[in-house]
Amino acid sequence: MDNKPKAIALILISALAFAIMGAMVKLAGDIPLFEKVFYRNLVSLGIACIMIKNTKVSFFGKKQNQKYLLSRSLLGLMGVILSFYAINYLVLSDASMLNKTSPFFVTIFAVFFLKEKLTKIQIPVLIIVFIGALLIIKPQFNLSVIPSLAGFLSAMCAGSTYTIIRFLRDREKPSTIVFYFSFVSVAVMFPLMMFNYQKPTIIQFIYLLGIGIFAGIAQFALTNAYRFAPASEVSIYDYTSIVFSAIIGFIVWSEVPDVLSIIGTLIIITTAVFAFIYNEKRGLKKIG
C-alpha cells in the first residue's frame, strides 16, 4: 500500500474504535463517571509504559517543558471527563459530533498561542461551525442543556491539548507526552474514583476494559496515520466516527437524532469537507 491509503485506513480504524469506545461508555451503565475515566486511562498507561520501554525515552520529559506537559494532561483529562459525561446522556452520534468540532478550536487557539494567522476562509468556516454546533446543542434555560454543553466544552479542551501537542512536537517524544497524560490522569482519577467506588459486575468490568482498549487502539491508529500522511490530507476521514456512532446508537439503543441535530451535523461536516477541499487546492497552487 502507498502511504496515503495506509493513513486513510488507519484513520478509519481509529474512527471505528472511538465509536466503539463511546458505546462501551454507555454500555457500562450506572458505573460512576470518574470510575469509567480511570479505567480508560489505566489501560492507556499500560500501553504508554510499553511504548516508553520500546523507544527508551524519558518518562516525564524535560524540565523546561513541565508546565506544558502538565497543562496538556490536565486539559486532556478534563476533555475526557466532559466527553464521557456527554456520551452518558446524549444520543451517541450527537456526542461524537460535538467532540469533532475540536479541530476548529485548534484553529482559534493556534492564533492566540502559536501566533498563526487566520486565512480568509477560516473566519466564515468558524462561524458556520458554531451555528451547526448550536443546532445540536439547542440552547435552553434549563439543566437539559448541560450534557450538550459538556460535549462542546470537551471539544474545546481537546482543541487546546492538540495546540499544546503541536507546540511540543519538536520538544518531546510522542510516547513521553502519552505517558505523562496517562500517568497524571490515573493519579488524579484514583482518589476521586474511590470517593464513590462501585464494584462493577463481570459484564461491566469487561466494558470498562473495553473503554481503555478501544481508546488505545484509536489513539495508536490515529498517531500512526499521521506518520504516513499530513493531517491536512487525511483528517477529514476522522468524521466517519460520527457515521459509525450513529449506526451503533441505532442498532444498540434505537437512537435517532432529531431534525435540528441532523441539520447541525450536516452543516459541520459539509463545512469541514469544503475547508478540506479549499486547503487541498490552495496547497496545489503553492506547489505549482
C-alpha positions as CSV (number, residue, x, y, z in Angstrom):
1,M,0.0,0.0,0.0
2,D,1.1,3.6,-0.7
3,N,1.4,5.9,2.3
4,K,-1.8,7.9,1.8
5,P,-4.1,4.8,1.6
6,K,-2.4,3.4,4.7
7,A,-3.1,6.7,6.5
8,I,-6.7,6.7,5.4
9,A,-7.2,3.0,6.5
10,L,-5.7,3.8,9.9
11,I,-7.9,6.9,10.3
12,L,-11.0,4.7,9.6
13,I,-9.8,2.1,12.1
14,S,-9.3,4.9,14.7
15,A,-12.8,6.4,13.9
16,L,-14.4,3.0,14.4
17,A,-12.5,2.3,17.6
18,F,-13.5,5.7,19.0
19,A,-17.2,5.0,18.2
20,I,-17.0,1.6,19.9
21,M,-15.3,3.2,22.9
22,G,-18.2,5.6,23.2
23,A,-20.6,2.7,23.0
24,M,-18.7,0.9,25.8
25,V,-19.0,4.1,28.0
26,K,-22.8,3.9,27.6
27,L,-23.0,0.1,28.0
28,A,-21.1,0.3,31.3
29,G,-24.3,1.7,32.7
30,D,-24.5,3.2,36.2
31,I,-20.8,2.9,36.9
32,P,-19.7,6.4,38.2
33,L,-18.2,8.7,35.7
34,F,-14.8,9.0,37.4
35,E,-14.5,5.2,37.5
36,K,-15.1,5.0,33.7
37,V,-12.4,7.7,33.1
38,F,-10.0,5.9,35.5
39,Y,-10.2,2.6,33.7
40,R,-9.9,4.3,30.3
41,N,-6.6,5.9,31.4
42,L,-5.3,2.9,33.3
43,V,-5.2,0.8,30.1
44,S,-3.6,3.8,28.3
45,L,-1.0,4.0,31.0
46,G,-0.1,0.3,30.4
47,I,0.2,0.9,26.7
48,A,2.3,4.1,27.3
49,C,4.7,2.2,29.6
50,I,5.3,-0.4,26.8
51,M,5.9,2.5,24.3
52,I,8.4,4.2,26.6
53,K,10.4,1.0,27.1
54,N,10.5,0.3,23.4
55,T,11.6,3.8,22.5
56,K,13.9,4.2,25.5
57,V,12.9,7.9,26.0
58,S,12.2,10.0,29.1
59,F,9.1,9.1,31.1
60,F,8.4,12.7,32.3
61,G,10.2,14.8,29.7
62,K,12.5,17.8,30.0
63,K,12.4,20.2,33.0
64,Q,11.6,23.3,30.8
65,N,8.6,21.5,29.3
66,Q,6.9,20.5,32.6
67,K,4.3,23.3,32.6
68,Y,3.3,22.5,29.0
69,L,3.1,18.7,29.7
70,L,1.1,19.2,32.8
71,S,-1.3,21.7,31.1
72,R,-1.8,19.2,28.2
73,S,-2.5,16.4,30.7
74,L,-5.0,18.3,32.9
75,L,-6.8,19.8,29.9
76,G,-6.9,16.4,28.2
77,L,-8.3,14.8,31.3
78,M,-11.0,17.4,31.6
79,G,-11.8,16.8,28.0
80,V,-12.2,13.1,28.6
81,I,-14.4,13.7,31.6
82,L,-16.7,16.1,29.8
83,S,-16.8,13.8,26.7
84,F,-17.8,10.8,28.8
85,Y,-20.5,12.8,30.6
86,A,-21.9,13.9,27.2
87,I,-21.9,10.3,26.0
88,N,-23.8,9.1,29.1
89,Y,-26.7,11.5,28.4
90,L,-26.8,12.3,24.7
91,V,-27.5,10.3,21.5
92,L,-24.2,8.8,20.7
93,S,-23.9,10.5,17.3
94,D,-24.6,13.9,18.8
95,A,-21.9,13.4,21.5
96,S,-19.5,12.3,18.7
97,M,-20.3,15.3,16.5
98,L,-19.8,17.9,19.3
99,N,-16.4,16.3,20.1
100,K,-15.4,16.5,16.4
101,T,-15.6,20.3,16.5
102,S,-12.2,20.2,18.2
103,P,-10.1,20.9,15.0
104,F,-11.9,24.3,14.7
105,F,-10.9,25.1,18.3
106,V,-7.3,24.2,17.3
107,T,-7.5,26.9,14.6
108,I,-8.6,29.5,17.2
109,F,-6.1,28.6,19.9
110,A,-3.2,28.4,17.3
111,V,-3.9,32.1,16.5
112,F,-3.7,33.2,20.1
113,F,-0.9,30.9,21.5
114,L,1.2,29.9,18.4
115,K,0.7,33.2,16.6
116,E,-0.5,31.5,13.5
117,K,-2.6,33.7,11.1
118,L,-6.1,33.0,10.0
119,T,-6.7,32.6,6.3
120,K,-9.6,34.4,4.7
121,I,-11.7,31.2,4.6
122,Q,-11.2,30.3,8.2
123,I,-13.3,33.0,9.8
124,P,-16.6,32.2,8.0
125,V,-15.9,28.5,8.5
126,L,-15.6,29.0,12.3
127,I,-18.9,31.0,12.3
128,I,-20.7,28.3,10.3
129,V,-19.4,25.5,12.5
130,F,-20.5,27.4,15.6
131,I,-24.0,27.7,14.1
132,G,-24.1,24.0,13.4
133,A,-23.0,23.2,17.0
134,L,-25.8,25.4,18.3
135,L,-28.4,23.4,16.3
136,I,-27.1,20.2,18.0
137,I,-26.9,21.8,21.5
138,K,-30.2,23.6,21.2
139,P,-29.6,26.2,24.0
140,Q,-32.3,26.3,26.6
141,F,-32.5,28.0,30.0
142,N,-32.7,24.7,32.0
143,L,-30.5,21.8,33.1
144,S,-31.3,19.7,30.0
145,V,-28.7,21.6,28.0
146,I,-25.8,20.6,30.3
147,P,-24.8,17.3,28.5
148,S,-24.6,19.1,25.2
149,L,-22.6,21.9,26.7
150,A,-20.3,19.3,28.2
151,G,-19.8,17.8,24.7
152,F,-19.0,21.2,23.3
153,L,-16.6,22.0,26.1
154,S,-14.9,18.6,25.7
155,A,-14.1,19.7,22.1
156,M,-12.7,23.0,23.4
157,C,-10.4,21.1,25.8
158,A,-9.3,18.7,23.1
159,G,-8.5,21.7,20.8
160,S,-6.3,23.2,23.5
161,T,-4.5,19.9,24.1
162,Y,-3.8,19.5,20.4
163,T,-2.5,23.0,20.2
164,I,-0.1,22.2,23.1
165,I,0.9,19.0,21.4
166,R,1.7,20.9,18.3
167,F,3.9,23.2,20.4
168,L,5.7,20.2,21.9
169,R,6.1,18.2,18.7
170,D,9.8,19.1,18.3
171,R,10.5,19.3,22.0
172,E,9.2,16.0,23.4
173,K,8.7,12.5,22.0
174,P,5.1,11.4,21.4
175,S,5.5,8.4,23.8
176,T,6.6,10.8,26.6
177,I,3.5,13.0,26.0
178,V,1.2,10.0,26.1
179,F,2.8,8.5,29.2
180,Y,2.7,11.9,31.1
181,F,-1.0,12.4,30.2
182,S,-1.9,8.8,31.2
183,F,0.1,9.0,34.5
184,V,-1.5,12.3,35.6
185,S,-4.9,11.1,34.6
186,V,-4.6,7.9,36.7
187,A,-3.1,9.8,39.7
188,V,-5.9,12.4,39.7
189,M,-8.8,10.0,39.0
190,F,-7.9,7.3,41.6
191,P,-8.7,9.3,44.7
192,L,-11.8,10.8,43.0
193,M,-13.0,7.3,42.0
194,M,-12.5,5.9,45.5
195,F,-14.9,8.5,47.0
196,N,-17.8,6.8,45.2
197,Y,-16.4,3.5,44.1
198,Q,-18.9,1.0,42.8
199,K,-17.8,-2.6,42.3
200,P,-18.6,-3.5,38.6
201,T,-20.4,-6.7,37.6
202,I,-18.4,-9.0,35.3
203,I,-20.0,-7.6,32.2
204,Q,-19.5,-4.0,33.4
205,F,-15.8,-4.8,34.1
206,I,-15.5,-6.1,30.5
207,Y,-17.0,-2.9,29.2
208,L,-14.6,-0.8,31.4
209,L,-11.6,-2.7,30.0
210,G,-13.1,-2.2,26.5
211,I,-13.2,1.5,27.0
212,G,-9.4,1.6,27.6
213,I,-8.6,-1.0,25.0
214,F,-10.6,0.7,22.2
215,A,-9.3,4.2,23.3
216,G,-5.8,2.8,23.0
217,I,-6.4,1.3,19.6
218,A,-8.0,4.5,18.4
219,Q,-5.1,6.7,19.6
220,F,-2.4,4.3,18.3
221,A,-4.1,4.1,14.8
222,L,-4.5,7.9,14.7
223,T,-0.9,8.6,15.7
224,N,0.4,6.2,13.1
225,A,-1.9,7.6,10.4
226,Y,-0.2,11.0,10.7
227,R,3.1,9.3,10.3
228,F,2.1,8.2,6.8
229,A,0.4,11.4,5.6
230,P,0.0,15.0,6.7
231,A,-3.1,15.7,8.9
232,S,-4.3,18.2,6.3
233,E,-4.6,15.4,3.7
234,V,-6.4,12.7,5.8
235,S,-8.0,14.3,8.8
236,I,-11.4,14.7,7.1
237,Y,-11.8,10.9,7.2
238,D,-12.0,11.1,11.0
239,Y,-15.5,12.4,10.7
240,T,-16.6,8.9,9.8
241,S,-16.7,8.2,13.5
242,I,-20.0,10.1,13.5
243,V,-21.4,7.7,11.0
244,F,-20.1,4.7,13.0
245,S,-21.6,6.2,16.2
246,A,-25.0,6.8,14.5
247,I,-25.1,3.2,13.3
248,I,-24.1,1.7,16.7
249,G,-26.5,4.0,18.5
250,F,-29.4,2.9,16.2
251,I,-28.6,-0.8,16.4
252,V,-28.0,-0.9,20.2
253,W,-30.4,1.7,21.6
254,S,-32.6,2.6,18.6
255,E,-31.3,6.1,18.8
256,V,-32.3,8.6,16.1
257,P,-31.0,12.2,16.2
258,D,-33.7,14.9,16.0
259,V,-34.0,17.1,12.9
260,L,-32.0,20.0,14.3
261,S,-29.2,17.7,15.2
262,I,-29.1,16.2,11.8
263,I,-29.1,19.6,10.1
264,G,-26.3,20.8,12.5
265,T,-24.3,17.7,11.8
266,L,-24.7,18.1,8.0
267,I,-23.6,21.8,8.3
268,I,-20.5,21.0,10.2
269,I,-19.4,18.0,8.0
270,T,-20.2,20.0,4.8
271,T,-18.1,22.9,6.1
272,A,-15.3,20.6,7.1
273,V,-15.3,19.0,3.6
274,F,-15.4,22.4,1.9
275,A,-12.4,23.6,4.1
276,F,-10.5,20.4,3.3
277,I,-11.0,20.8,-0.5
278,Y,-10.1,24.5,-0.3
279,N,-6.9,23.8,1.6
280,E,-6.0,21.0,-0.9
281,K,-6.4,23.3,-3.9
282,R,-4.5,26.1,-2.1
283,G,-1.7,23.6,-1.4
284,L,-1.5,22.6,-5.0
285,K,-1.4,26.2,-6.2
286,K,1.6,26.8,-3.9
287,I,3.4,23.8,-5.3
288,G,2.6,24.9,-8.8
